[in-house]
Amino acid sequence: MLKEITWQEAIKLASPYPYVLAVTTDKERRPNAIGLGWWTYVSWEPPMIAIAVGPERYSHECLEHCGEFVLCFPAEDQWKGAWHCGTVSGRGRDKLAEAGLRTIPAKVVKPPLIEGATVCYECRVRERVKAGDHELFIADVVAIHGDPERPKHLYSIGYEKLTALSHAEVEPLG
Ligand SMILES: Cc1cc2nc3c(=O)[nH]c(=O)nc-3n(C[C@H](O)[C@H](O)[C@H](O)COP(=O)(O)O)c2cc1C
């Protein structure tokens, strides 16, 4: 039976959510990656994606400098490094190296792709909208990469733990 619950209880109950990494570059052109649950597709044609990033994140500063990001779906075996990117700031440290995540150059944008990811969207920011304690970066998708051999990627349970699922393995209803 439905009953009134708190914001925190609802966020956990409504999970899992796809957990992604947004790779940016800082003013010295060094790459950094942030773990994100708050991302969404916002337009089919043209393809567009929005991410919500807190102003205190180092990635917020990086986005201001480079105006581009690569939204990557880390594969199951990358979960430890992906979690590191969501729990430690890259300010003054090489978070990607610490996370054991290797990068490869993107086709169009400055930030790199994460090698071994399931899908990577190269994105160029078109618009910014402040929303409460986060800011939305709304972006055009300018190139897309995927590895059909590695379909299993990460989902967060609440914001506490990760699990991995693949569209090829879940049972469709009906
Ligand atoms: C499951 C999970 C989801 C997260 N989602 C977001 C998000 O959508 N937006 C955000 O600003 N931070 C989010 N975070 C927090 C950042 O990933 C975290 O603060 C990170 O250390 C910031 O790194 P940076 O300072 O290098 O940018 C999330 C963390 C976790 C573990």
The ligand as an SDF file (V2000), in Angstrom:
LIG
                    3D

 31 33  0  0  0  0  0  0  0  0999 V2000
   25.9830    6.9490   -6.9850 C   0  0  0  0  0  0  0  0  0  0  0  0
   26.4770    8.3790   -7.0490 C   0  0  0  0  0  0  0  0  0  0  0  0
   25.8010    9.3060   -7.8360 C   0  0  0  0  0  0  0  0  0  0  0  0
   26.2520   10.6460   -7.8990 C   0  0  0  0  0  0  0  0  0  0  0  0
   25.5750   11.5370   -8.6950 N   0  0  0  0  0  0  0  0  0  0  0  0
   25.9980   12.8300   -8.7620 C   0  0  0  0  0  0  0  0  0  0  0  0
   25.3140   13.7600   -9.6210 C   0  0  0  0  0  0  0  0  0  0  0  0
   24.3890   13.4100  -10.3590 O   0  0  0  0  0  0  0  0  0  0  0  0
   25.7550   15.0590   -9.6220 N   0  0  0  0  0  0  0  0  0  0  0  0
   26.8170   15.4760   -8.8460 C   0  0  0  0  0  0  0  0  0  0  0  0
   27.1630   16.6730   -8.8920 O   0  0  0  0  0  0  0  0  0  0  0  0
   27.4790   14.6020   -8.0490 N   0  0  0  0  0  0  0  0  0  0  0  0
   27.1100   13.2940   -7.9940 C   0  0  0  0  0  0  0  0  0  0  0  0
   27.7870   12.4000   -7.2020 N   0  0  0  0  0  0  0  0  0  0  0  0
   28.9250   12.8860   -6.3870 C   0  0  0  0  0  0  0  0  0  0  0  0
   30.2220   13.1050   -7.1850 C   0  0  0  0  0  0  0  0  0  0  0  0
   30.4960   12.0220   -8.0640 O   0  0  0  0  0  0  0  0  0  0  0  0
   31.4080   13.2800   -6.2050 C   0  0  0  0  0  0  0  0  0  0  0  0
   31.1800   14.4030   -5.3750 O   0  0  0  0  0  0  0  0  0  0  0  0
   32.7700   13.3770   -6.8780 C   0  0  0  0  0  0  0  0  0  0  0  0
   33.7770   13.1490   -5.9000 O   0  0  0  0  0  0  0  0  0  0  0  0
   33.0090   14.7250   -7.5360 C   0  0  0  0  0  0  0  0  0  0  0  0
   34.2500   14.6780   -8.1850 O   0  0  0  0  0  0  0  0  0  0  0  0
   35.0150   15.9590   -8.7420 P   0  0  0  0  0  0  0  0  0  0  0  0
   35.1940   16.9160   -7.5700 O   0  0  0  0  0  0  0  0  0  0  0  0
   36.3090   15.4060   -9.2640 O   0  0  0  0  0  0  0  0  0  0  0  0
   34.1660   16.5640   -9.8120 O   0  0  0  0  0  0  0  0  0  0  0  0
   27.3890   11.0610   -7.1550 C   0  0  0  0  0  0  0  0  0  0  0  0
   28.0730   10.1100   -6.3850 C   0  0  0  0  0  0  0  0  0  0  0  0
   27.6370    8.7830   -6.3360 C   0  0  0  0  0  0  0  0  0  0  0  0
   28.4150    7.7840   -5.5110 C   0  0  0  0  0  0  0  0  0  0  0  0
  1  2  1  0
  2  3  1  0
  2 30  2  0
  3  4  2  0
  4  5  1  0
  4 28  1  0
  5  6  2  0
  6  7  1  0
  6 13  1  0
  7  8  2  0
  7  9  1  0
  9 10  1  0
 10 11  2  0
 10 12  1  0
 12 13  2  0
 13 14  1  0
 14 15  1  0
 14 28  1  0
 15 16  1  0
 16 17  1  0
 16 18  1  0
 18 19  1  0
 18 20  1  0
 20 21  1  0
 20 22  1  0
 22 23  1  0
 23 24  1  0
 24 25  2  0
 24 26  1  0
 24 27  1  0
 28 29  2  0
 29 30  1  0
 30 31  1  0
M  END
$$$$
